[in-house]
């Protein structure tokens, strides 16, 4: 499961990705210590498979 870390400082916002909850919590803690605020952790939504487009012949059908 992947986790996203959202954080803001006075002029920008970032989104970081970590593969474990422990890694996400560690990075969130580090960001808070560096002065970032509104630090949040969310589980990343599972990736969706792309649907295949229909194959057309040379006539466009």
C-alpha positions in Angstrom: 0.0 0.0 0.0 1.3 3.5 -0.9 0.9 6.5 1.3 0.8 10.2 0.3 2.1 12.9 2.5 0.7 16.4 1.9 2.4 19.5 3.5 2.5 23.3 3.2 4.9 26.0 4.1 4.5 29.7 3.7 4.9 29.7 -0.1 4.5 26.2 -1.5 2.9 22.8 -1.0 4.3 19.3 -1.6 3.1 15.8 -2.0 5.4 12.9 -1.2 4.9 9.2 -1.6 6.1 6.4 0.7 5.6 2.7 0.4 5.0 2.1 4.1 2.9 3.7 6.9 6.0 3.9 9.1 8.0 5.6 6.4 5.1 8.1 5.8 4.9 8.9 9.5 8.7 9.4 9.8 8.7 11.8 6.8 5.6 13.7 8.2 7.4 14.1 11.5 10.6 15.4 9.8 8.5 17.9 7.8 6.9 19.2 10.9 10.3 19.6 12.6 11.4 21.6 9.6 8.5 24.0 10.0 6.0 22.6 7.4 2.4 22.7 8.5 -1.0 21.1 7.5 1.0 17.9 7.2 -1.4 15.0 6.4 -1.0 11.4 5.5 -3.5 9.6 3.2 -3.6 6.2 1.7 -3.1 6.4 -2.1 -6.0 5.3 -4.2 -5.3 2.0 -6.0 -4.3 2.5 -9.6 -7.0 1.8 -12.2 -6.3 -0.1 -15.3 -6.6 1.9 -18.5 -9.3 0.7 -20.9 -8.1 -0.3 -24.3 -9.4 1.7 -27.2 -11.0 -0.2 -30.1 -8.8 -1.2 -32.9 -9.8 0.3 -36.2 -8.9 -1.1 -39.7 -7.3 1.0 -42.4 -10.8 2.3 -43.5 -11.3 3.7 -40.0 -14.0 1.2 -39.1 
